[in-house]
Amino acid sequence: MLLMIKSVIEHCSYIRKITSMILLMSFACCLCSCSADGNDFDGVRFAKTKTISVLSDSSDPMLEQYIHNSVLEDCNIDVRFVPDVFYYQEYGVVPDVSYTFDSNILNTYYRMDTIINLSPYLNEYELTNLKNMTCCYDIPSDVWYLNSSDTDPEAKVTFIREDWLEMLGLDAPSTRQELYDCLIAFRDNAEMLLGNNATEMIPFFIDSEPYVSCKPLFDSFYDVSISEEDFYEHGYCRATQDGYISGLEVLNEWYIEGLLPNDFNLIMPESKESYEPIENGYVGAFCADYDYLYKNGDNSFINALHDNCGDEANYIAVNTFENANGDYTYWPEDYLKTPSRYIYIPTTCTEPLACLVYLDWISDPDNIQAMIDNSSDASNVYNYLLTSVEHTEDSNVTDNPYACLAKLTAEEVQYFTKPNNLCVRYGPAVFEYDTAAVGFKKTYPDSLKIYSCEAIMVSEGEFDDTSLILFDEYVNSGAKYIYDSRIVEWHNVIVEGNLTPW
C-alpha cells in the first residue's frame, strides 16, 4: 500500500512539474508559433532548414537515420527524435511533436493555453494526409490535437462467391437489388452449387449482432443530410437513428425468404459457428473487413475453404449497399471505438508548420512503405508513425491479389462524419455513463442485440407493428438515458461553449 501511495504521489508530482514548466515556457515562446514560419514554405519544402524534435516510443537507429535524411531532403526539416523514456524521466523535455494517451493530461494543457491551435495551418496549407485524419474541432473551427488513425480502411465490404456467380452466369452485384437477385439464385440452385449438401446452403450470412455483421446495409439507409447535433446524439450505436429500422425490415424480408441462417440469433461473432459455414463452402455472401478471409497466415479462412472445396472456390469483394444518392458510406459508431494517441504541439514549439509538414510526410502511404523497406525490423515502423495505428503486416494479405482488390473496394466507401461532433468528447471514443443507473452491460450490446434479432425474425406481415413495440422496449432499457445524456453534453459544449467535459 505504501508503495502504491508513493507511486501516486510521484505521478502527481510529475504532472505538476511538466505542466508548470510548459506554462512558464509558453509565455516566452508563444509569439514565435505563428504562421510566419511559413514565409519560406512553397507547399512542399522550406527554403531555410527547420529543426524540430519529435517524441518517439521506440529506438531504431537505422530507421531514424532514414527518416531524418529523407525528411531533410524532401522538406528541409532537421528531425531530432526524443525517446519517450527520456521524456518521462527528465520531465523538462517537451518535444515539438508530442503525444499522450491520457485525455486528462491533454485537458490540462488545453486549459493552461499550452497547446497550439493547428487550425490556421491546416486551413492555409494543403497537408492532405492530415486533412484525412481525425481532428478535434471547437466552434468555429479550432484544432487542438490530431488523432492517430488506422491506415487500413474501416468500412466492411460484401464478399460473394465468385465461382458460384460464374457457374450461374451472373455478374458481380453492385447494388442491393443485384445482390438480392444473386442470393435468390443461390437459394434456388442449391443442389447445383452444393450437391448433397444443398440443405446447408446459406445465401447471406449474418450473426447475432447484425448491426455489425451487416453494417453496410444499415449505413446505406442513414440520411447524409443529418444535422451535426443529431449525428452526435445518435452516435453511440445509430440504432435510434432514422434508417436503422429500414435495415431491419430488409433483413426480415430476407429471413422470411430463407436467405439468412435460421439460427443467426444464436451465432456468436468470431465463434466457430460464425466461420465454419464459410470454411465449408456453404455461404454465398457476407459482409466483413477486407482482410477477414486472408489474415492469420496458414490458418486463414480462405485456406480452409480451399482445403475443403478446392482452389476454384473463391470470394470476390464488392460494394452492394448504396444509399439514396447511389453512394457507399461508412458511418462511425462511438461505442465501437477505443481511445487512441492524441498528437499535439506545445506552445514552446517555434516551428509548428514544420511539425505539421513532418506529420504529413510520415502519413503519406508511399513514405510509409519506404520506411518499412528501409527499417531493420518492419514492426518498429509504427512506433514512429504517430498518425497511424499499428497493425500487423500479413504477407498472406499483402501478397494476395484478392485481398488487394478487397482493400481497394473498401477504400471506395466514403467515411461519413461531422466535424463538430469530434470535440464534444475526446475522439469522441469515450463517453461515461452512469452504469449503475441504466445497467450499461444490459443495454449494450444485449438490449440492442435482442431488439435487432427479434425484429428480423418477426413473422410475415407483422413487422410494422411488432418492430415498433420492440423498439420502445429497447429505448426504455437505457438507450433513451444515453441519448438524453448526449443531448445535454452537446448543449454544454457546442451551444454554451463549456469545455469542462473536454
C-alpha positions as CSV (number, residue, x, y, z in Angstrom):
1,M,0.0,0.0,0.0
2,L,2.8,2.4,0.9
3,L,4.4,1.7,-2.5
4,M,1.2,2.4,-4.3
5,I,0.7,5.7,-2.4
6,K,4.3,6.7,-3.2
7,S,3.7,5.9,-6.9
8,V,0.6,8.1,-7.0
9,I,2.4,10.9,-5.3
10,E,5.3,10.7,-7.8
11,H,2.9,10.7,-10.7
12,C,1.1,13.7,-9.4
13,S,4.4,15.4,-8.8
14,Y,5.4,14.7,-12.4
15,I,2.2,16.2,-13.7
16,R,2.7,19.4,-11.6
17,K,6.3,19.7,-12.8
18,I,5.7,19.2,-16.5
19,T,2.6,21.4,-16.7
20,S,4.2,24.2,-14.7
21,M,7.2,24.0,-16.9
22,I,5.1,24.1,-20.1
23,L,3.1,27.1,-18.8
24,L,6.3,29.1,-18.0
25,M,7.9,28.4,-21.3
26,S,4.8,29.1,-23.3
27,F,4.8,32.8,-22.4
28,A,8.3,33.1,-23.8
29,C,7.7,31.2,-27.0
30,C,4.0,31.6,-27.9
31,L,4.6,34.7,-30.1
32,C,7.0,32.7,-32.2
33,S,4.4,30.0,-33.1
34,C,2.6,32.0,-35.7
35,S,2.2,31.4,-39.4
36,A,5.3,33.5,-40.1
37,D,7.3,30.2,-40.2
38,G,5.6,29.6,-43.5
39,N,7.0,32.6,-45.3
40,D,9.7,30.4,-46.9
41,F,7.5,27.3,-47.4
42,D,6.5,26.5,-51.0
43,G,3.9,23.9,-50.1
44,V,6.4,21.0,-50.1
45,R,9.8,22.2,-48.9
46,F,11.2,25.0,-46.7
47,A,13.9,27.3,-48.2
48,K,15.6,27.6,-44.8
49,T,16.3,24.4,-42.7
50,K,13.8,24.0,-39.8
51,T,14.8,22.0,-36.8
52,I,12.1,20.1,-34.8
53,S,12.0,17.5,-32.0
54,V,9.7,14.5,-32.1
55,L,8.6,12.2,-29.3
56,S,9.2,8.6,-30.2
57,D,8.2,5.4,-28.3
58,S,11.0,3.3,-29.8
59,S,14.6,3.4,-30.8
60,D,15.6,2.1,-34.2
61,P,18.8,3.9,-35.3
62,M,18.6,2.6,-38.8
63,L,15.1,3.8,-39.3
64,E,15.6,7.1,-37.5
65,Q,18.5,7.9,-39.8
66,Y,16.4,7.1,-42.9
67,I,13.6,9.3,-41.7
68,H,16.0,12.1,-40.8
69,N,17.7,12.0,-44.1
70,S,14.5,11.7,-46.2
71,V,12.6,14.5,-44.4
72,L,15.7,16.7,-44.6
73,E,16.0,16.1,-48.3
74,D,12.2,16.3,-49.2
75,C,11.1,19.0,-46.8
76,N,14.4,20.6,-45.5
77,I,13.4,19.7,-41.9
78,D,16.0,18.5,-39.5
79,V,14.2,16.0,-37.2
80,R,15.6,15.2,-33.8
81,F,14.0,12.2,-32.0
82,V,13.4,12.2,-28.3
83,P,12.8,8.8,-26.7
84,D,9.7,8.8,-24.5
85,V,11.6,7.1,-21.7
86,F,13.9,10.2,-21.5
87,Y,10.9,12.4,-21.9
88,Y,9.1,11.0,-18.8
89,Q,12.2,10.6,-16.7
90,E,13.5,14.1,-17.1
91,Y,10.2,15.9,-17.1
92,G,11.8,19.0,-18.6
93,V,11.9,17.9,-22.2
94,V,8.9,18.9,-24.2
95,P,9.3,17.8,-27.9
96,D,7.8,19.9,-30.6
97,V,5.7,17.0,-31.8
98,S,4.3,15.3,-28.7
99,Y,1.5,12.9,-27.8
100,T,-0.3,11.4,-24.9
101,F,-2.7,8.5,-24.4
102,D,-4.1,10.3,-21.3
103,S,-7.0,12.6,-22.1
104,N,-6.7,14.2,-18.7
105,I,-3.2,15.4,-19.5
106,L,-4.3,16.9,-22.8
107,N,-7.2,18.5,-20.9
108,T,-4.8,20.2,-18.5
109,Y,-2.6,21.5,-21.3
110,Y,-5.6,23.0,-23.1
111,R,-6.9,24.8,-20.0
112,M,-3.4,26.2,-19.4
113,D,-3.2,27.5,-23.0
114,T,-0.1,25.5,-23.6
115,I,-1.0,23.7,-26.8
116,I,-1.2,25.3,-30.2
117,N,-4.3,25.7,-32.2
118,L,-3.5,24.0,-35.5
119,S,-6.5,25.2,-37.5
120,P,-4.8,28.2,-39.2
121,Y,-2.0,26.0,-40.6
122,L,-4.4,23.2,-41.7
123,N,-6.6,25.8,-43.4
124,E,-3.8,27.7,-45.2
125,Y,-1.7,24.8,-46.4
126,E,-2.6,21.7,-48.4
127,L,-1.5,19.0,-45.9
128,T,-3.7,16.4,-47.5
129,N,-2.6,13.4,-45.4
130,L,-3.5,15.3,-42.2
131,K,-6.9,16.5,-43.6
132,N,-7.9,12.9,-43.8
133,M,-7.1,12.3,-40.1
134,T,-9.5,12.7,-37.2
135,C,-9.2,16.2,-35.7
136,C,-10.9,17.7,-32.6
137,Y,-12.9,20.8,-33.6
138,D,-14.3,23.5,-31.4
139,I,-16.6,26.3,-32.7
140,P,-15.8,27.8,-35.0
141,S,-13.0,25.6,-36.2
142,D,-10.1,25.2,-33.8
143,V,-8.0,22.1,-33.9
144,W,-6.2,21.3,-30.7
145,Y,-4.9,17.8,-31.4
146,L,-4.8,15.1,-34.1
147,N,-5.9,11.6,-33.6
148,S,-3.9,8.7,-34.9
149,S,-5.9,6.7,-37.4
150,D,-5.6,3.2,-38.9
151,T,-4.1,3.2,-42.4
152,D,-6.4,0.3,-43.2
153,P,-10.0,1.2,-44.4
154,E,-12.7,0.7,-41.7
155,A,-15.6,0.0,-44.0
156,K,-16.8,-3.5,-44.4
157,V,-17.2,-5.0,-47.9
158,T,-19.5,-7.7,-49.3
159,F,-17.8,-11.0,-50.1
160,I,-19.6,-13.1,-52.6
161,R,-18.7,-16.5,-54.1
162,E,-17.0,-15.7,-57.4
163,D,-17.2,-19.4,-58.6
164,W,-20.9,-19.5,-57.9
165,L,-21.5,-16.4,-60.0
166,E,-19.6,-17.9,-62.8
167,M,-21.5,-21.2,-62.6
168,L,-24.8,-19.4,-62.8
169,G,-23.7,-16.9,-65.4
170,L,-24.2,-13.9,-63.1
171,D,-22.3,-10.6,-62.9
172,A,-20.9,-9.4,-59.7
173,P,-23.5,-7.2,-58.0
174,S,-23.0,-3.5,-57.2
175,T,-26.4,-2.7,-55.7
176,R,-28.7,-4.1,-53.0
177,Q,-31.2,-5.3,-55.6
178,E,-28.5,-7.0,-57.7
179,L,-27.2,-8.7,-54.5
180,Y,-30.7,-9.8,-53.7
181,D,-31.1,-11.3,-57.2
182,C,-27.9,-13.3,-56.7
183,L,-28.9,-14.6,-53.3
184,I,-32.2,-15.8,-54.7
185,A,-30.3,-17.6,-57.5
186,F,-28.0,-19.2,-54.9
187,R,-31.0,-20.4,-52.9
188,D,-32.9,-21.7,-55.9
189,N,-29.8,-23.5,-57.3
190,A,-28.5,-25.0,-54.0
191,E,-28.4,-28.6,-55.4
192,M,-26.3,-27.5,-58.4
193,L,-23.9,-25.5,-56.2
194,L,-23.7,-27.8,-53.2
195,G,-24.9,-31.2,-54.4
196,N,-25.6,-33.5,-51.4
197,N,-25.0,-30.5,-49.0
198,A,-27.8,-28.4,-50.6
199,T,-29.7,-28.2,-47.3
200,E,-26.7,-26.5,-45.7
201,M,-27.0,-23.5,-48.2
202,I,-26.8,-20.1,-46.5
203,P,-27.2,-17.4,-49.3
204,F,-26.4,-14.5,-47.0
205,F,-24.7,-14.9,-43.6
206,I,-25.2,-12.7,-40.5
207,D,-24.7,-13.5,-36.8
208,S,-26.4,-12.3,-33.6
209,E,-25.0,-8.8,-34.0
210,P,-26.5,-7.9,-37.4
211,Y,-25.7,-4.2,-36.8
212,V,-22.0,-5.2,-37.0
213,S,-22.0,-8.2,-39.3
214,C,-24.3,-6.4,-41.8
215,K,-23.3,-2.8,-41.1
216,P,-23.1,-1.7,-44.7
217,L,-26.8,-2.4,-45.1
218,F,-27.8,-0.2,-42.2
219,D,-25.3,2.6,-43.2
220,S,-27.0,2.8,-46.6
221,F,-30.3,3.9,-45.0
222,Y,-29.0,6.8,-43.0
223,D,-29.7,10.3,-44.3
224,V,-26.4,12.1,-45.1
225,S,-28.2,15.5,-44.6
226,I,-28.4,14.8,-40.9
227,S,-27.5,17.7,-38.7
228,E,-24.3,17.6,-36.6
229,E,-26.3,17.6,-33.4
230,D,-28.4,14.6,-34.4
231,F,-25.3,12.9,-35.7
232,Y,-23.7,13.1,-32.3
233,E,-26.8,12.4,-30.3
234,H,-27.4,9.1,-32.1
235,G,-23.7,8.3,-32.5
236,Y,-23.4,5.7,-29.7
237,C,-24.7,3.0,-31.9
238,R,-27.1,4.6,-34.5
239,A,-29.9,2.2,-33.7
240,T,-32.1,5.1,-32.6
241,Q,-31.3,7.0,-35.9
242,D,-33.8,7.2,-38.7
243,G,-33.0,4.4,-41.2
244,Y,-31.9,1.7,-38.8
245,I,-35.4,0.1,-38.7
246,S,-35.4,0.1,-42.6
247,G,-32.3,-2.1,-42.5
248,L,-34.1,-4.5,-40.1
249,E,-37.0,-4.6,-42.4
250,V,-34.9,-5.7,-45.3
251,L,-33.2,-8.4,-43.2
252,N,-36.7,-9.5,-42.0
253,E,-37.8,-10.0,-45.7
254,W,-34.6,-11.9,-46.4
255,Y,-35.1,-14.1,-43.3
256,I,-38.7,-14.9,-44.4
257,E,-37.4,-15.8,-47.9
258,G,-34.8,-18.2,-46.4
259,L,-31.8,-16.2,-47.4
260,L,-30.3,-15.9,-43.8
261,P,-29.2,-18.6,-41.3
262,N,-32.3,-20.0,-39.5
263,D,-30.5,-19.7,-36.1
264,F,-28.5,-16.5,-36.8
265,N,-29.7,-15.1,-33.4
266,L,-27.7,-17.8,-31.6
267,I,-24.5,-17.4,-33.5
268,M,-21.9,-15.5,-31.5
269,P,-19.4,-13.3,-33.5
270,E,-16.0,-14.9,-34.0
271,S,-17.2,-18.3,-32.8
272,K,-16.7,-21.4,-34.9
273,E,-20.4,-21.3,-35.8
274,S,-19.7,-17.9,-37.4
275,Y,-16.8,-19.1,-39.7
276,E,-17.2,-22.8,-40.2
277,P,-20.1,-22.4,-42.7
278,I,-17.8,-20.1,-44.8
279,E,-14.8,-22.6,-44.5
280,N,-17.1,-25.4,-45.5
281,G,-18.3,-23.6,-48.6
282,Y,-21.9,-23.2,-47.6
283,V,-22.1,-19.3,-47.6
284,G,-23.0,-17.3,-50.8
285,A,-22.2,-13.9,-49.4
286,F,-21.4,-12.0,-46.2
287,C,-20.0,-8.6,-45.0
288,A,-16.7,-8.3,-43.3
289,D,-13.4,-6.3,-43.1
290,Y,-11.4,-6.5,-46.3
291,D,-8.7,-8.8,-44.8
292,Y,-11.2,-11.1,-43.0
293,L,-10.7,-14.1,-45.3
294,Y,-7.0,-13.8,-45.8
295,K,-5.3,-12.9,-42.5
296,N,-3.8,-15.4,-40.0
297,G,-1.4,-17.0,-42.4
298,D,-1.8,-20.7,-43.0
299,N,-4.8,-20.7,-40.7
300,S,-6.8,-18.2,-42.8
301,F,-10.4,-18.9,-43.7
302,I,-9.6,-18.8,-47.4
303,N,-7.1,-21.6,-47.0
304,A,-9.6,-23.6,-45.1
305,L,-12.2,-23.0,-47.9
306,H,-9.6,-24.2,-50.5
307,D,-8.8,-27.3,-48.4
308,N,-12.5,-28.2,-48.2
309,C,-13.8,-27.2,-51.6
310,G,-10.8,-26.8,-53.9
311,D,-8.8,-23.8,-55.1
312,E,-11.5,-22.8,-57.5
313,A,-13.7,-21.9,-54.6
314,N,-13.2,-18.1,-54.1
315,Y,-14.9,-15.0,-52.9
316,I,-14.7,-11.6,-54.6
317,A,-15.2,-8.3,-52.7
318,V,-17.8,-5.9,-53.9
319,N,-19.8,-2.9,-52.6
320,T,-23.5,-3.7,-52.8
321,F,-25.3,-1.4,-50.4
322,E,-25.8,2.0,-51.9
323,N,-27.6,4.9,-50.2
324,A,-30.3,7.1,-51.6
325,N,-27.7,9.1,-53.6
326,G,-26.1,6.0,-55.0
327,D,-23.0,6.3,-52.8
328,Y,-21.5,3.7,-50.4
329,T,-21.0,5.2,-47.0
330,Y,-19.4,4.1,-43.6
331,W,-21.0,5.7,-40.5
332,P,-18.8,5.6,-37.4
333,E,-20.2,4.5,-34.1
334,D,-18.7,5.7,-30.8
335,Y,-19.2,2.7,-28.7
336,L,-17.2,0.5,-31.2
337,K,-14.1,2.8,-30.8
338,T,-11.2,2.7,-28.5
339,P,-9.1,5.7,-27.4
340,S,-6.0,6.4,-29.4
341,R,-2.9,8.5,-29.4
342,Y,-3.6,12.3,-29.1
343,I,-0.9,14.2,-31.1
344,Y,-0.4,17.9,-30.1
345,I,2.1,20.7,-30.5
346,P,3.0,22.6,-27.3
347,T,3.3,26.4,-27.4
348,T,7.0,26.0,-26.6
349,C,7.4,24.9,-30.3
350,T,8.7,27.7,-32.6
351,E,8.1,25.8,-35.8
352,P,4.5,24.4,-35.7
353,L,4.2,24.4,-39.5
354,A,7.3,22.4,-39.9
355,C,5.9,19.9,-37.3
356,L,2.7,19.5,-39.4
357,V,4.7,19.2,-42.6
358,Y,6.7,16.4,-40.9
359,L,3.5,14.7,-39.7
360,D,2.1,15.0,-43.2
361,W,5.2,13.4,-44.6
362,I,5.1,10.3,-42.3
363,S,1.4,9.9,-43.0
364,D,1.9,9.6,-46.8
365,P,1.3,5.9,-47.9
366,D,4.4,5.9,-50.2
367,N,6.6,7.2,-47.4
368,I,5.2,4.6,-45.0
369,Q,6.1,1.8,-47.4
370,A,9.6,3.3,-47.9
371,M,10.1,3.4,-44.2
372,I,9.1,-0.3,-44.0
373,D,11.6,-1.1,-46.7
374,N,14.4,0.8,-45.0
375,S,14.0,-0.5,-41.5
376,S,15.8,-3.2,-39.8
377,D,12.5,-4.5,-38.3
378,A,9.3,-3.5,-40.1
379,S,7.4,-3.9,-36.8
380,N,9.3,-0.8,-35.5
381,V,7.9,1.5,-38.2
382,Y,4.6,2.1,-36.4
383,N,6.5,3.4,-33.4
384,Y,7.4,6.4,-35.5
385,L,4.1,6.7,-37.4
386,L,2.4,8.9,-34.8
387,T,-0.6,9.4,-37.1
388,S,-1.2,5.7,-37.7
389,V,-2.5,2.9,-35.6
390,E,-0.2,-0.1,-35.5
391,H,-1.4,-3.1,-37.4
392,T,0.4,-6.3,-38.3
393,E,1.5,-6.7,-41.9
394,D,0.5,-10.1,-43.0
395,S,2.1,-11.3,-46.3
396,N,-1.0,-13.6,-46.9
397,V,-2.9,-10.3,-47.2
398,T,-0.5,-8.0,-48.9
399,D,0.6,-10.6,-51.4
400,N,-2.9,-11.9,-52.2
401,P,-4.5,-10.3,-55.3
402,Y,-8.0,-11.0,-54.0
403,A,-7.1,-9.3,-50.7
404,C,-5.6,-6.3,-52.5
405,L,-8.8,-6.0,-54.6
406,A,-10.8,-6.2,-51.4
407,K,-8.8,-3.3,-49.8
408,L,-9.4,-1.2,-52.9
409,T,-13.1,-2.0,-52.7
410,A,-13.2,-0.9,-49.0
411,E,-11.3,2.3,-49.8
412,E,-14.1,3.3,-52.3
413,V,-16.5,3.7,-49.4
414,Q,-17.0,7.2,-48.1
415,Y,-16.3,7.8,-44.4
416,F,-19.2,9.9,-43.2
417,T,-18.7,12.2,-40.2
418,K,-19.4,15.6,-38.9
419,P,-16.6,18.0,-37.8
420,N,-18.1,19.5,-34.6
421,N,-19.0,16.0,-33.3
422,L,-15.3,15.3,-32.8
423,C,-14.8,17.8,-29.9
424,V,-17.8,17.1,-27.8
425,R,-15.8,14.3,-26.1
426,Y,-12.3,13.0,-26.8
427,G,-12.4,11.3,-30.1
428,P,-15.4,11.0,-29.2
429,A,-14.3,7.5,-28.3
430,V,-15.2,7.8,-24.6
431,F,-18.5,8.7,-23.1
432,E,-19.0,7.8,-19.5
433,Y,-22.5,6.6,-18.4
434,D,-24.0,6.0,-15.0
435,T,-23.8,2.2,-15.4
436,A,-25.4,1.6,-12.0
437,A,-28.4,3.6,-13.1
438,V,-29.0,2.2,-16.5
439,G,-27.3,-1.2,-16.4
440,F,-24.9,-0.5,-19.2
441,K,-23.9,-4.1,-19.8
442,K,-27.6,-5.0,-20.3
443,T,-28.1,-2.0,-22.6
444,Y,-25.2,-2.7,-24.9
445,P,-24.9,-5.0,-26.6
446,D,-27.7,-7.2,-25.0
447,S,-30.8,-5.0,-25.5
448,L,-29.6,-3.9,-29.0
449,K,-29.0,-7.5,-29.9
450,I,-32.4,-8.6,-28.6
451,Y,-34.2,-5.8,-30.4
452,S,-32.4,-6.4,-33.7
453,C,-32.7,-10.1,-33.8
454,E,-36.3,-10.3,-32.7
455,A,-37.3,-7.7,-35.3
456,I,-35.6,-9.6,-38.1
457,M,-37.4,-12.8,-37.0
458,V,-40.9,-11.3,-36.9
459,S,-43.5,-13.3,-38.8
460,E,-44.6,-12.2,-42.3
461,G,-47.0,-9.3,-42.3
462,E,-46.3,-8.3,-38.6
463,F,-43.1,-6.3,-39.0
464,D,-44.5,-2.8,-38.8
465,D,-46.5,-3.3,-35.5
466,T,-44.1,-5.6,-33.8
467,S,-40.9,-3.8,-34.6
468,L,-42.3,-0.6,-33.0
469,I,-43.1,-2.5,-29.8
470,L,-39.6,-3.9,-29.8
471,F,-38.0,-0.5,-30.4
472,D,-39.9,1.0,-27.4
473,E,-38.6,-1.8,-25.2
474,Y,-35.1,-1.2,-26.4
475,V,-35.3,2.6,-25.9
476,N,-36.7,2.2,-22.4
477,S,-34.0,-0.3,-21.4
478,G,-31.5,2.5,-21.2
479,A,-31.0,3.8,-24.8
480,K,-33.1,6.9,-24.0
481,Y,-31.0,7.7,-21.0
482,I,-27.8,7.7,-23.0
483,Y,-29.4,9.7,-25.8
484,D,-30.7,12.3,-23.4
485,S,-27.2,12.5,-21.8
486,R,-25.6,13.2,-25.1
487,I,-28.2,15.9,-25.8
488,V,-27.1,17.6,-22.6
489,E,-23.4,17.2,-23.4
490,W,-23.8,18.6,-26.9
491,H,-25.7,21.6,-25.5
492,N,-23.0,22.3,-22.9
493,V,-20.0,22.0,-25.2
494,I,-21.3,23.3,-28.6
495,V,-24.1,25.7,-27.6
496,E,-22.8,27.0,-24.3
497,G,-19.1,26.7,-25.2
498,N,-18.4,25.0,-21.9
499,L,-15.4,22.7,-22.5
500,T,-15.4,21.3,-19.0
501,P,-16.2,17.8,-20.3
502,W,-13.3,18.3,-22.7
